[in-house]
Amino acid sequence: MTTNFGEQLMEHRLNLSTLAQELHADGMITATDLARVGKSPAVKVHPLVFLSEQKLVNPSARGTLLDMDQLLTWLGTRVDQRVYEIDPLKINVTAIAEVMSRAFAERHRILAVEVTADEVVVASGEPYIRSWESNLEHVLRKRVRRVLTDPRAIARHTAEFYTMAVSVRGARGQDRSDSGAGVTNLEQMLEIGSMKEPDANDQHIVSIVDWLLQYAFEQRASDIHIEPRRDVGKVRFRIDGVLHSVYELPQQVCAAVTSRIKILGRMDVAEKRRPQDGRLKTRSPEGNEVELRLATLPTAFGEKLVMRIFDPDVLQKTFEQLGLADDDLQRWHHMTGLGNGIVLVTGPTGSGKTTTLYSTLRQLATPDVNVCTIEDPIEMVEGAFNQMQVNPAISLDFSSGVRALMRQDPDIIMIGEIRDLETANMAVQAALTGHLVLSTLHTNDSPSSISRLLELGVPAYLIKATVRGIMSQRLVRILCPACKTFGPLDKDAWLQLTQPWQLELPEQVARPVGCKSCRDTGYVGRQGIYEVLVNSPAVQLEITSQMDTRKIRAIAMSEGMHTLRLSGATRVARGETTIEEVMRVAPMLDA
């Protein structure tokens, strides 16, 4: 690309006064606001940033305030450049850092955001500055395509991306090969020469860990996965229940990052042959304390590490905010308010069981009761109750822990999970002696939890006497309120969701679209769908060694229980989620 002298003369940075006049001419701001902005002294920030912060009224958009999105859309139309939203999860940091130097990017206030075989997409907040284009195309031998982006995002991400890239290069070292030195579980390779591994306390490794945690908090991630492979390690975030690839680290760097996190979590760094658990407390960029539960797993190419992020604010959420409301909430309060017996919460990993139990315990933990828990591990530390962690190394498991808790004069006991007959028997004995026992099971739905207890070896008559009720739950993604649209119902999908029952068809249902607020996913956050089974006299009659789960389900539904899919269908009818999302997480009923 060549730039002639005339074009160079036309190059200029955006001017506040000129922008304001052009906005007024296009009906984007009022004459009053034009006069106010015109009187502004010389500003040191970018004109677009200044205008977006002035709370100017946009007459062309029904009197809404003129924000950065509206300004960029307007300017993009005038200069014929596409508006680009930088999503850190979709940026190949290593690739964009190699396109241009940090000094070049900061001097011209630009940032490469996409790199292909024949094209580089460059974000800029100055559409009339073109002098750098020819230089970049000459060096890269690729076509440069410009996009318009928020100047604040360019400045922020330039610093973060280049810092991350430098840390990875520094940790890897210039003379280290990619030959898979960390592959020791399945393969043994003879390494010739010095293959010094990066140290876990190396400043570059510290920076990488800080960057990962920071981005996880900003992107509302619930889990961070660090997964070693033969040549590279993959970093993935779970956001709203869906995994997103974030970064690829060299294998040695990935191992050093894992070691760094193990050190912080007070885990045995030298032990890489067996799974380990740990915990870590840190602060989010907003200053809020965040707890992380760490779990390692030995794999073919090294240790896989998962960090589950627990926000302490979830303990402050009401049941309505968690999605438990109306009849289901009343039934849950009835079960947990009886004062004795066993109340179970069921569902797979990551279905919100811990959050439900903690929220319930916090409500029950009044000053006049003694609440004790035994967990594996303690996921969130809460001062309102006494928490104990199992420790297999000293033979402290769930059953022995419950036995010890019984001597502590408890009123309410929470058992992390009933896994075996011994733990189940201890829970039954505690319930029979006047304690309220809350625990979890890993089953598909509420009626099958009774079958699970029978399979463990608990006699049917004890289940009848002690179990007060069972709640099964799942988490569904909630549609973004800013961008969701309504359309006609797919009757076949609705019938598939609600079969074999007949529900009234809603006139229309909501659908995901995608916008800046939801990172173009169409969903923001998750809430629970619930299936609450009360162990009523009619249900108890069916609890035998040869019980029929389908019959118990039918009786429970006649008494007001909604299955997970029916609970999800209610949310679909209210325009909160989609049929596809409910069918993704809620199990099909057995025939």
C-alpha positions as CSV (number, residue, x, y, z in Angstrom):
1,M,0.0,0.0,0.0
2,T,1.3,3.4,-0.9
3,T,0.5,6.7,0.7
4,N,0.8,9.9,-1.4
5,F,1.6,13.4,-0.1
6,G,-2.0,14.6,-0.3
7,E,-3.1,11.7,1.9
8,Q,-0.4,12.5,4.4
9,L,-1.6,16.1,4.6
10,M,-5.1,14.9,5.4
11,E,-3.9,12.7,8.2
12,H,-4.9,14.1,11.6
13,R,-6.0,13.0,15.0
14,L,-9.6,13.3,16.1
15,N,-10.5,16.7,17.3
16,L,-13.0,17.3,20.1
17,S,-14.5,20.5,18.6
18,T,-14.8,19.0,15.1
19,L,-16.3,15.8,16.4
20,A,-18.9,17.7,18.4
21,Q,-19.9,19.8,15.4
22,E,-20.2,16.7,13.2
23,L,-22.3,14.9,15.8
24,H,-24.6,17.9,16.0
25,A,-24.9,18.1,12.2
26,D,-26.0,14.4,12.2
27,G,-28.5,14.9,15.0
28,M,-26.5,12.9,17.6
29,I,-26.3,15.7,20.2
30,T,-28.4,18.8,21.0
31,A,-27.3,22.4,20.4
32,T,-27.1,22.9,24.2
33,D,-24.7,20.0,24.5
34,L,-22.7,21.3,21.5
35,A,-22.3,24.7,23.2
36,R,-21.3,23.0,26.5
37,V,-18.7,20.7,24.9
38,G,-17.4,23.6,22.8
39,K,-16.5,25.5,26.0
40,S,-14.5,22.6,27.4
41,P,-10.8,23.4,28.0
42,A,-8.2,21.4,26.3
43,V,-8.6,17.8,27.4
44,K,-5.8,15.3,27.6
45,V,-7.9,12.2,27.1
46,H,-9.1,10.8,23.7
47,P,-12.0,12.9,22.4
48,L,-14.2,9.8,22.1
49,V,-13.5,8.9,25.7
50,F,-14.3,12.5,26.8
51,L,-17.6,12.6,24.9
52,S,-18.7,9.2,26.2
53,E,-18.2,10.4,29.8
54,Q,-20.2,13.7,29.4
55,K,-23.6,12.0,29.6
56,L,-24.8,13.8,26.4
57,V,-28.4,13.3,25.2
58,N,-28.7,11.5,21.8
59,P,-32.0,12.8,20.2
60,S,-31.7,10.3,17.4
61,A,-31.8,7.4,19.9
62,R,-35.0,8.4,21.7
63,G,-33.2,10.6,24.1
64,T,-30.7,8.0,25.4
65,L,-27.3,9.0,26.7
66,L,-24.6,9.0,24.1
67,D,-22.2,6.2,25.1
68,M,-19.0,4.8,23.5
69,D,-20.9,2.1,21.5
70,Q,-23.1,4.8,19.8
71,L,-20.1,7.0,19.1
72,L,-18.1,4.2,17.6
73,T,-21.0,3.0,15.4
74,W,-21.5,6.6,14.2
75,L,-17.8,7.2,13.5
76,G,-17.4,3.7,11.9
77,T,-20.2,4.6,9.4
78,R,-18.5,7.9,8.5
79,V,-15.0,6.4,7.9
80,D,-16.2,3.1,6.5
81,Q,-14.5,1.0,9.2
82,R,-16.0,-1.9,11.1
83,V,-16.4,-1.5,14.9
84,Y,-14.5,-4.3,16.7
85,E,-15.0,-5.5,20.3
86,I,-11.8,-7.0,21.8
87,D,-12.6,-10.3,23.5
88,P,-9.5,-11.5,25.4
89,L,-10.8,-15.1,25.2
90,K,-10.7,-15.0,21.4
91,I,-7.3,-13.4,21.0
92,N,-4.2,-15.4,20.2
93,V,-1.8,-13.4,22.4
94,T,1.4,-15.0,21.2
95,A,0.5,-14.4,17.5
96,I,-0.5,-10.8,17.9
97,A,2.6,-10.0,20.0
98,E,4.8,-11.1,17.1
99,V,3.1,-8.8,14.5
100,M,4.6,-5.6,15.9
101,S,6.7,-4.5,18.8
102,R,5.1,-3.1,21.9
103,A,6.8,0.3,21.3
104,F,5.4,0.5,17.7
105,A,1.9,-0.4,19.0
106,E,2.0,2.2,21.8
107,R,3.5,4.9,19.6
108,H,0.7,4.6,17.1
109,R,-2.0,3.5,19.6
110,I,-2.9,0.4,17.6
111,L,-3.2,-3.3,18.4
112,A,-3.2,-6.4,16.2
113,V,-6.3,-8.4,17.1
114,E,-6.4,-11.1,14.4
115,V,-3.7,-12.8,12.4
116,T,-4.3,-15.1,9.4
117,A,-2.0,-16.4,6.6
118,D,-2.6,-13.3,4.3
119,E,-4.2,-10.7,6.6
120,V,-3.7,-8.8,9.9
121,V,-6.6,-7.1,11.5
122,V,-5.4,-4.0,13.4
123,A,-7.6,-2.1,15.9
124,S,-7.3,1.7,16.2
125,G,-9.0,4.6,17.8
126,E,-7.7,7.1,15.2
127,P,-9.3,6.4,11.8
128,Y,-7.5,9.2,10.0
129,I,-4.0,8.2,10.9
130,R,-2.7,5.9,8.1
131,S,1.1,6.5,8.1
132,W,1.8,3.2,9.9
133,E,-0.1,1.0,7.5
134,S,2.4,0.9,4.6
135,N,5.3,0.2,7.0
136,L,3.4,-2.7,8.6
137,E,2.4,-4.2,5.3
138,H,5.9,-3.9,4.0
139,V,7.4,-5.7,7.0
140,L,4.7,-8.4,7.4
141,R,4.1,-8.9,3.6
142,K,0.4,-9.2,4.5
143,R,-2.7,-7.1,3.9
144,V,-3.7,-4.8,6.8
145,R,-7.4,-4.4,7.6
146,R,-8.3,-1.7,10.0
147,V,-11.1,-1.8,12.5
148,L,-12.4,0.8,14.9
149,T,-12.1,0.1,18.7
150,D,-12.6,1.8,22.0
151,P,-9.3,3.6,22.7
152,R,-9.4,2.6,26.4
153,A,-9.6,-1.1,25.4
154,I,-6.6,-0.7,23.1
155,A,-4.5,0.9,25.8
156,R,-5.5,-1.6,28.4
157,H,-5.1,-4.8,26.3
158,T,-1.8,-3.6,24.7
159,A,-0.2,-3.5,28.2
160,E,-1.8,-6.8,29.3
161,F,-1.2,-8.8,26.1
162,Y,2.4,-7.8,25.6
163,T,3.2,-8.3,29.3
164,M,1.8,-11.8,29.1
165,A,3.7,-12.6,25.9
166,V,7.0,-11.4,27.4
167,S,6.3,-13.5,30.5
168,V,5.7,-16.7,28.5
169,R,8.9,-16.1,26.4
170,G,10.9,-15.3,29.4
171,A,9.7,-18.4,31.3
172,R,10.4,-20.6,28.3
173,G,13.9,-19.3,27.6
174,Q,15.5,-18.9,24.3
175,D,17.5,-22.1,24.3
176,R,14.9,-24.5,25.5
177,S,13.4,-26.9,23.1
178,D,9.8,-28.0,22.6
179,S,10.8,-31.6,22.8
180,G,8.4,-32.5,25.6
181,A,10.8,-32.7,28.5
182,G,7.8,-32.9,30.9
183,V,6.5,-36.1,29.4
184,T,7.5,-38.7,31.9
185,N,4.4,-40.8,32.6
186,L,4.1,-42.6,29.4
187,E,7.3,-41.9,27.6
188,Q,10.9,-41.5,28.6
189,M,13.2,-39.3,26.4
190,L,16.9,-39.0,26.7
191,E,17.7,-35.3,26.9
192,I,21.2,-34.3,25.8
193,G,22.7,-31.0,27.1
194,S,21.2,-28.6,29.5
195,M,17.4,-28.5,29.6
196,K,16.9,-26.2,32.6
197,E,13.2,-26.1,33.5
198,P,11.7,-22.7,34.5
199,D,11.4,-22.3,38.3
200,A,8.0,-22.0,39.9
201,N,9.1,-18.8,41.7
202,D,10.4,-17.2,38.6
203,Q,9.0,-13.7,38.1
204,H,7.7,-14.6,34.7
205,I,5.7,-17.5,36.1
206,V,4.3,-15.3,38.9
207,S,3.1,-12.9,36.2
208,I,1.5,-15.6,34.1
209,V,-0.4,-16.9,37.2
210,D,-1.5,-13.4,38.1
211,W,-2.7,-12.8,34.6
212,L,-4.7,-16.0,34.5
213,L,-6.5,-15.3,37.8
214,Q,-7.2,-11.7,36.8
215,Y,-8.8,-12.7,33.5
216,A,-10.8,-15.5,35.1
217,F,-12.3,-13.1,37.6
218,E,-13.1,-10.5,34.8
219,Q,-14.7,-13.1,32.5
220,R,-16.9,-14.5,35.3
221,A,-15.2,-17.9,35.1
222,S,-16.3,-20.6,37.5
223,D,-13.3,-23.0,36.8
224,I,-9.8,-22.6,35.4
225,H,-8.4,-25.7,33.6
226,I,-4.7,-26.1,33.0
227,E,-4.2,-29.2,30.8
228,P,-0.8,-30.5,29.7
229,R,-0.4,-32.0,26.2
230,R,2.6,-33.4,24.4
231,D,4.0,-30.0,23.1
232,V,1.8,-27.4,24.7
233,G,-0.4,-26.9,27.7
234,K,-4.0,-25.6,27.2
235,V,-5.6,-23.1,29.5
236,R,-9.4,-23.1,29.5
237,F,-12.1,-21.2,31.4
238,R,-15.5,-22.5,32.2
239,I,-18.0,-19.6,31.8
240,D,-21.7,-20.2,32.5
241,G,-21.1,-23.9,32.3
242,V,-19.3,-23.9,28.9
243,L,-15.5,-24.3,28.4
244,H,-13.6,-21.7,26.4
245,S,-10.0,-22.0,25.2
246,V,-8.0,-19.1,26.5
247,Y,-4.3,-19.7,25.9
248,E,-1.6,-22.2,24.9
249,L,1.5,-22.4,27.0
250,P,4.7,-24.3,26.2
251,Q,4.8,-27.6,28.0
252,Q,7.6,-26.6,30.4
253,V,5.9,-23.3,31.2
254,C,2.6,-25.1,31.8
255,A,4.4,-27.4,34.4
256,A,5.9,-24.4,36.1
257,V,2.6,-22.6,36.3
258,T,1.0,-25.8,37.9
259,S,3.9,-25.9,40.4
260,R,3.5,-22.3,41.3
261,I,-0.2,-22.8,42.0
262,K,0.5,-25.9,44.0
263,I,3.0,-23.9,46.2
264,L,0.4,-21.3,46.8
265,G,-2.2,-23.9,47.7
266,R,0.3,-25.6,50.2
267,M,0.3,-28.8,48.2
268,D,3.2,-31.3,47.8
269,V,5.1,-30.0,44.8
270,A,7.3,-33.0,44.5
271,E,4.4,-35.5,44.4
272,K,3.1,-35.7,40.9
273,R,1.9,-39.4,40.8
274,R,-1.3,-39.0,42.8
275,P,-4.2,-36.6,42.9
276,Q,-4.1,-33.8,45.4
277,D,-6.5,-31.2,46.8
278,G,-5.8,-27.8,48.1
279,R,-7.3,-24.4,48.5
280,L,-6.2,-20.8,48.0
281,K,-7.6,-17.4,48.9
282,T,-7.0,-14.3,46.8
283,R,-8.7,-11.0,45.9
284,S,-10.5,-10.0,42.7
285,P,-9.5,-6.8,40.9
286,E,-12.4,-5.1,42.8
287,G,-10.9,-6.1,46.1
288,N,-13.3,-8.8,47.1
289,E,-12.0,-12.0,48.7
290,V,-12.3,-15.0,46.4
291,E,-11.6,-18.7,47.4
292,L,-10.3,-21.2,45.0
293,R,-10.4,-25.0,45.4
294,L,-7.5,-26.7,43.7
295,A,-7.4,-30.3,42.4
296,T,-4.6,-32.0,40.5
297,L,-4.8,-35.2,38.4
298,P,-1.8,-37.1,37.0
299,T,-2.2,-37.5,33.2
300,A,-0.1,-38.9,30.4
301,F,1.8,-35.6,29.8
302,G,1.9,-34.2,33.3
303,E,-0.4,-32.9,36.0
304,K,-3.8,-31.5,35.1
305,L,-4.9,-28.7,37.4
306,V,-8.5,-27.5,38.0
307,M,-9.2,-24.4,40.0
308,R,-12.8,-23.9,41.0
309,I,-13.6,-20.3,41.9
310,F,-16.0,-19.7,44.8
311,D,-17.4,-16.3,45.2
312,P,-18.2,-15.7,48.9
313,D,-21.1,-13.4,47.8
314,V,-23.1,-16.5,46.8
315,L,-23.6,-17.1,50.5
316,Q,-25.4,-13.8,50.7
317,K,-27.8,-14.6,47.8
318,T,-31.4,-15.4,48.5
319,F,-33.1,-18.5,47.3
320,E,-35.0,-16.5,44.8
321,Q,-31.7,-15.2,43.3
322,L,-30.5,-18.8,43.0
323,G,-33.7,-19.7,41.1
324,L,-35.6,-21.5,43.9
325,A,-39.0,-19.9,44.4
326,D,-42.7,-20.4,44.7
327,D,-43.9,-24.0,45.5
328,D,-40.4,-25.5,45.3
329,L,-39.1,-23.0,47.9
330,Q,-42.0,-23.7,50.3
331,R,-41.5,-27.4,50.1
332,W,-37.7,-27.0,50.7
333,H,-38.4,-24.7,53.7
334,H,-40.8,-27.3,55.0
335,M,-38.3,-30.2,54.7
336,T,-35.4,-28.2,56.3
337,G,-37.6,-26.8,59.0
338,L,-38.7,-30.1,60.5
339,G,-35.7,-30.2,62.9
340,N,-34.7,-33.8,62.4
341,G,-34.4,-36.3,59.6
342,I,-32.3,-36.5,56.4
343,V,-32.6,-33.9,53.5
344,L,-30.7,-34.8,50.3
345,V,-29.6,-32.6,47.4
346,T,-28.6,-34.5,44.2
347,G,-27.1,-33.7,40.9
348,P,-23.8,-34.0,39.0
349,T,-20.6,-32.1,39.7
350,G,-21.1,-28.3,39.1
351,S,-24.9,-28.3,39.5
352,G,-24.9,-25.9,42.4
353,K,-25.4,-28.4,45.3
354,T,-22.8,-26.8,47.5
355,T,-24.2,-23.3,47.0
356,T,-27.7,-24.5,47.9
357,L,-26.5,-26.3,51.0
358,Y,-24.4,-23.4,52.2
359,S,-27.3,-20.9,51.6
360,T,-29.6,-23.2,53.6
361,L,-27.1,-23.7,56.4
362,R,-26.5,-20.0,56.7
363,Q,-30.3,-19.4,57.1
364,L,-30.6,-22.2,59.6
365,A,-27.4,-21.2,61.6
366,T,-29.1,-19.0,64.2
367,P,-27.3,-18.3,67.5
368,D,-29.3,-20.9,69.4
369,V,-28.3,-23.9,67.3
370,N,-25.0,-25.8,66.7
371,V,-24.3,-26.3,63.0
372,C,-21.4,-28.7,62.1
373,T,-20.2,-29.8,58.7
374,I,-17.8,-32.4,57.4
375,E,-16.6,-31.8,53.9
376,D,-14.1,-33.1,51.3
377,P,-12.7,-30.5,51.0
378,I,-14.1,-27.4,52.8
379,E,-15.2,-25.4,49.8
380,M,-16.1,-22.1,51.4
381,V,-15.1,-21.1,54.9
382,E,-18.1,-19.6,56.8
383,G,-17.9,-18.3,60.3
384,A,-21.5,-19.1,61.1
385,F,-20.9,-22.9,61.5
386,N,-18.2,-25.3,62.5
387,Q,-16.4,-27.0,59.5
388,M,-14.2,-30.1,59.5
389,Q,-12.4,-31.5,56.5
390,V,-11.9,-35.3,55.9
391,N,-8.3,-36.5,55.9
392,P,-7.8,-40.0,54.6
393,A,-4.1,-39.9,55.7
394,I,-5.2,-40.1,59.3
395,S,-8.3,-42.3,58.7
396,L,-10.7,-39.4,59.1
397,D,-13.4,-40.1,56.5
398,F,-17.1,-39.1,56.4
399,S,-18.3,-41.9,58.6
400,S,-15.7,-41.4,61.3
401,G,-16.2,-37.7,61.0
402,V,-19.9,-38.0,61.6
403,R,-19.2,-40.2,64.6
404,A,-17.0,-37.5,66.0
405,L,-19.5,-34.8,65.3
406,M,-22.2,-36.7,67.2
407,R,-20.1,-36.1,70.4
408,Q,-20.1,-32.3,69.8
409,D,-23.8,-31.9,70.7
410,P,-24.9,-30.7,67.2
411,D,-28.3,-29.7,66.1
412,I,-27.7,-29.7,62.4
413,I,-25.1,-31.8,60.5
414,M,-24.0,-31.3,56.9
415,I,-22.2,-34.3,55.3
416,G,-20.4,-33.4,52.1
417,E,-21.4,-36.6,50.3
418,I,-22.9,-40.0,51.1
419,R,-20.6,-42.4,49.2
420,D,-20.8,-45.7,51.1
421,L,-23.0,-47.7,53.4
422,E,-21.0,-46.7,56.5
423,T,-21.6,-43.0,55.9
424,A,-25.2,-43.6,55.1
425,N,-25.7,-45.6,58.3
426,M,-24.1,-42.8,60.4
427,A,-26.5,-40.3,58.7
428,V,-29.5,-42.5,59.5
429,Q,-28.4,-42.9,63.1
430,A,-27.9,-39.1,63.5
431,A,-31.4,-38.5,62.0
432,L,-33.0,-41.1,64.3
433,T,-31.5,-39.4,67.4
434,G,-33.1,-36.1,66.6
435,H,-30.6,-34.3,64.4
436,L,-31.2,-32.6,61.0
437,V,-28.8,-34.1,58.5
438,L,-28.2,-32.4,55.1
439,S,-26.1,-34.2,52.5
440,T,-25.6,-34.8,48.8
441,L,-25.9,-37.8,46.4
442,H,-24.7,-38.2,42.8
443,T,-27.9,-39.3,41.1
444,N,-29.9,-38.2,38.1
445,D,-33.1,-37.2,39.8
446,S,-34.9,-37.2,43.1
447,P,-36.8,-40.6,42.9
448,S,-33.6,-42.4,41.9
449,S,-31.9,-41.2,45.0
450,I,-34.1,-43.6,47.0
451,S,-33.0,-46.4,44.8
452,R,-29.4,-45.3,45.4
453,L,-29.8,-45.6,49.2
454,L,-31.3,-49.0,48.8
455,E,-28.3,-50.1,46.6
456,L,-25.9,-48.9,49.3
457,G,-27.6,-51.2,51.7
458,V,-29.9,-48.9,53.8
459,P,-33.0,-50.9,54.7
460,A,-36.3,-49.6,53.3
461,Y,-37.9,-49.1,56.7
462,L,-35.0,-46.7,57.8
463,I,-35.4,-44.7,54.6
464,K,-39.1,-44.3,55.3
465,A,-38.4,-43.2,58.9
466,T,-35.5,-40.8,58.3
467,V,-35.6,-39.2,54.8
468,R,-37.7,-36.1,54.8
469,G,-37.2,-35.2,51.2
470,I,-34.9,-35.0,48.2
471,M,-34.1,-32.1,45.9
472,S,-32.5,-32.6,42.5
473,Q,-31.1,-29.6,40.7
474,R,-29.3,-28.4,37.6
475,L,-28.0,-25.0,36.4
476,V,-29.3,-23.5,33.2
477,R,-27.9,-20.5,31.4
478,I,-30.2,-17.4,31.6
479,L,-30.8,-15.3,28.5
480,C,-29.2,-11.9,28.3
481,P,-31.9,-9.3,29.1
482,A,-30.1,-6.7,26.9
483,C,-30.3,-8.6,23.6
484,K,-32.8,-11.5,23.8
485,T,-35.6,-11.6,21.2
486,F,-39.0,-13.3,21.2
487,G,-40.2,-15.5,18.4
488,P,-42.7,-18.3,17.6
489,L,-42.5,-21.6,19.5
490,D,-41.2,-24.8,18.0
491,K,-44.0,-27.1,18.9
492,D,-42.1,-30.3,18.2
493,A,-39.3,-29.2,20.5
494,W,-41.8,-28.2,23.2
495,L,-43.5,-31.5,23.1
496,Q,-40.2,-33.3,23.3
497,L,-39.3,-31.2,26.3
498,T,-42.5,-31.8,28.2
499,Q,-43.4,-35.4,27.2
500,P,-45.2,-37.5,28.4
501,W,-47.1,-34.6,30.0
502,Q,-49.3,-32.1,28.3
503,L,-48.5,-28.4,29.1
504,E,-50.1,-25.3,27.7
505,L,-48.1,-24.1,24.8
506,P,-46.7,-20.5,25.3
507,E,-47.5,-18.0,22.5
508,Q,-43.8,-17.1,22.0
509,V,-40.4,-18.0,23.5
510,A,-37.2,-16.0,23.9
511,R,-34.1,-16.7,21.8
512,P,-30.4,-15.8,22.3
513,V,-28.9,-13.1,20.1
514,G,-25.6,-11.9,21.5
515,C,-24.2,-8.5,22.4
516,K,-21.4,-6.8,24.2
517,S,-22.9,-7.4,27.6
518,C,-23.0,-11.2,27.2
519,R,-19.8,-11.5,25.1
520,D,-21.9,-12.5,22.1
521,T,-23.1,-15.7,23.7
522,G,-26.7,-14.6,24.3
523,Y,-26.5,-15.8,28.0
524,V,-25.5,-14.1,31.2
525,G,-25.2,-16.1,34.4
526,R,-27.0,-19.3,35.5
527,Q,-29.9,-20.2,37.8
528,G,-31.2,-23.5,39.1
529,I,-34.0,-25.7,38.0
530,Y,-35.3,-27.9,40.7
531,E,-37.2,-31.1,41.4
532,V,-38.4,-31.3,45.0
533,L,-39.7,-34.7,46.3
534,V,-41.3,-34.8,49.7
535,N,-41.3,-38.2,51.4
536,S,-45.0,-38.1,52.1
537,P,-47.0,-41.1,53.5
538,A,-48.1,-42.0,49.9
539,V,-44.5,-42.1,48.8
540,Q,-43.4,-44.1,51.8
541,L,-45.8,-46.9,51.0
542,E,-43.9,-47.5,47.7
543,I,-40.4,-47.6,49.3
544,T,-39.7,-51.3,49.4
545,S,-36.7,-53.5,48.3
546,Q,-38.4,-54.0,45.0
547,M,-39.6,-50.4,44.5
548,D,-40.6,-48.9,41.2
549,T,-39.0,-45.5,40.6
550,R,-41.6,-44.5,38.0
551,K,-44.5,-45.1,40.4
552,I,-42.8,-43.0,43.1
553,R,-42.3,-40.2,40.5
554,A,-46.0,-40.4,39.5
555,I,-47.2,-40.2,43.1
556,A,-44.8,-37.3,43.9
557,M,-46.0,-35.4,40.8
558,S,-49.6,-35.9,41.8
559,E,-48.7,-34.2,45.1
560,G,-47.1,-31.2,43.3
561,M,-43.6,-32.2,42.3
562,H,-42.3,-30.8,39.0
563,T,-39.6,-32.8,37.2
564,L,-36.4,-31.0,36.1
565,R,-37.6,-30.7,32.6
566,L,-41.0,-29.4,33.6
567,S,-39.3,-26.9,35.9
568,G,-37.1,-25.8,33.0
569,A,-40.2,-25.6,30.7
570,T,-41.7,-23.1,33.1
571,R,-38.6,-20.9,32.8
572,V,-38.8,-21.2,29.0
573,A,-42.4,-20.1,29.1
574,R,-41.4,-17.1,31.2
575,G,-38.7,-16.1,28.6
576,E,-35.8,-16.7,30.9
577,T,-34.0,-19.5,29.0
578,T,-34.3,-21.7,25.9
579,I,-35.7,-25.2,25.2
580,E,-32.2,-26.3,23.9
581,E,-30.5,-25.2,27.1
582,V,-33.0,-27.1,29.4
583,M,-32.7,-30.2,27.3
584,R,-28.9,-30.0,27.4
585,V,-28.8,-30.1,31.2
586,A,-32.0,-31.9,32.3
587,P,-32.1,-35.7,32.0
588,M,-34.7,-37.6,30.1
589,L,-37.1,-39.7,32.1
590,D,-36.9,-43.4,31.9
591,A,-39.8,-45.0,30.0
